[in-house]
Amino acid sequence: AKSLPAFVEYTQAFASTLHVMTVVPDFDMSVVGSFRPKEYEKKALDLVMDKLHERAAANVPKEVIVQHVIGHGIADEEILRLDGEVGVDLIVMGSHRPYMEDYLLGPNAAHVVSHANCSVLMVREWPKRSGRR
């Protein structure tokens, strides 16, 4: 929720294309995947794409060019794959680790920061604890 305005701001400032991405885990690789209906994963991916389009339409101004991308697998690997394929100029990510100290990143964010071909902007999304300076 907090990172999307940052995406839009940078996209507008540099007249860029906004690649909005989310990653769906690969359910077929797990033991659980064998118990799901055949079309489960395709339906899940289609639903996620619909939700991604809805969220972008509700939060991104019409003049911004948006490319919707669904990754399938491991989040950091899919983000870096898109970075390599598209040649993005900046990756903007939210960091979702509530109640961690400010200098810590989650494993996906840390891996993207360490291996991306471009700059990475982390948008802090966890709530501030009361009583902190």
C-alpha positions in Angstrom: 0.0 0.0 0.0 2.8 2.5 0.8 5.1 1.5 -2.0 2.7 2.0 -4.9 2.7 5.9 -4.5 6.5 5.8 -4.7 6.3 3.7 -7.9 3.9 6.2 -9.4 6.0 9.2 -8.3 9.2 7.9 -9.9 7.4 6.8 -13.1 5.9 10.2 -13.6 9.1 12.1 -12.8 11.0 10.2 -15.4 8.2 9.5 -17.9 8.8 5.8 -17.6 6.8 2.6 -17.9 5.6 1.2 -14.6 6.1 -2.5 -14.4 3.8 -3.6 -11.5 4.8 -7.1 -10.4 3.6 -9.7 -7.9 4.9 -13.2 -7.5 2.8 -16.3 -7.0 4.5 -19.3 -5.4 4.9 -22.4 -7.5 2.4 -24.7 -5.8 3.1 -27.7 -8.1 6.6 -28.2 -6.7 5.3 -28.9 -3.2 3.7 -32.0 -1.8 0.5 -30.0 -1.3 0.4 -29.3 -5.1 -0.5 -33.0 -5.8 -3.7 -32.6 -3.8 -5.0 -29.6 -5.7 -7.3 -29.7 -8.7 -5.6 -29.7 -12.1 -6.5 -26.1 -13.0 -5.9 -24.7 -9.6 -2.6 -23.0 -10.4 -3.9 -21.5 -13.7 -7.0 -20.2 -11.9 -4.8 -18.7 -9.1 -2.6 -16.9 -11.6 -5.6 -15.6 -13.5 -7.1 -14.3 -10.3 -3.9 -12.6 -9.2 -3.6 -10.9 -12.6 -7.2 -9.6 -12.3 -6.4 -8.3 -8.8 -3.2 -6.7 -10.0 -5.1 -4.9 -12.9 -7.8 -3.8 -10.4 -5.3 -2.4 -7.9 -3.3 -0.6 -10.6 -6.4 0.9 -12.1 -7.6 2.2 -8.7 -4.2 3.7 -7.7 -2.2 4.6 -10.9 -3.1 7.7 -12.9 -4.4 7.0 -16.4 -1.5 8.8 -18.1 1.1 6.4 -16.6 1.9 3.4 -18.9 1.6 0.2 -16.8 2.9 -3.2 -17.6 1.4 -5.9 -15.4 3.7 -8.8 -14.6 3.0 -12.0 -12.7 6.0 -13.9 -11.6 5.7 -17.6 -10.8 8.1 -19.1 -8.4 10.4 -17.5 -5.8 9.9 -13.8 -5.3 13.5 -12.5 -5.4 14.4 -14.8 -8.4 11.4 -13.6 -10.4 12.1 -9.9 -9.6 15.7 -10.4 -10.8 14.6 -12.3 -13.9 12.4 -9.4 -14.9 15.3 -7.0 -14.2 17.4 -9.0 -16.6 14.8 -9.3 -19.3 13.4 -5.8 -19.3 16.5 -3.8 -18.2 14.7 -1.7 -15.7 16.2 1.5 -14.3 15.0 1.2 -10.8 13.3 -1.5 -8.7 11.0 -0.1 -6.0 10.1 -2.7 -3.3 8.2 -2.6 -0.1 9.8 -4.2 3.0 7.3 -6.2 4.9 9.0 -7.1 8.2 6.9 -5.7 11.0 8.7 -5.2 14.3 12.2 -5.8 13.0 14.9 -3.2 13.6 15.2 -0.6 10.9 18.4 -1.8 9.4 17.2 -5.3 8.7 15.6 -6.4 5.4 13.7 -9.6 4.6 15.6 -12.3 2.7 13.9 -11.5 -0.6 14.6 -7.7 -0.4 18.2 -8.4 0.7 18.8 -10.7 -2.3 17.3 -8.3 -4.8 19.4 -5.4 -3.4 22.6 -7.5 -3.6 22.0 -8.9 -7.1 20.0 -6.4 -9.1 21.5 -4.8 -12.2 20.1 -1.4 -11.2 19.4 0.7 -8.1 16.8 -0.6 -5.6 14.6 1.7 -3.5 13.1 0.1 -0.4 9.9 1.6 0.8 9.3 0.9 4.5 5.9 -0.5 5.0 5.8 -1.7 8.6 4.1 0.3 11.3 6.2 2.5 13.6 6.3 1.2 17.1 5.1 3.6 19.8 7.6 4.9 22.2 10.5 4.9 19.7 12.7 7.9 19.1 
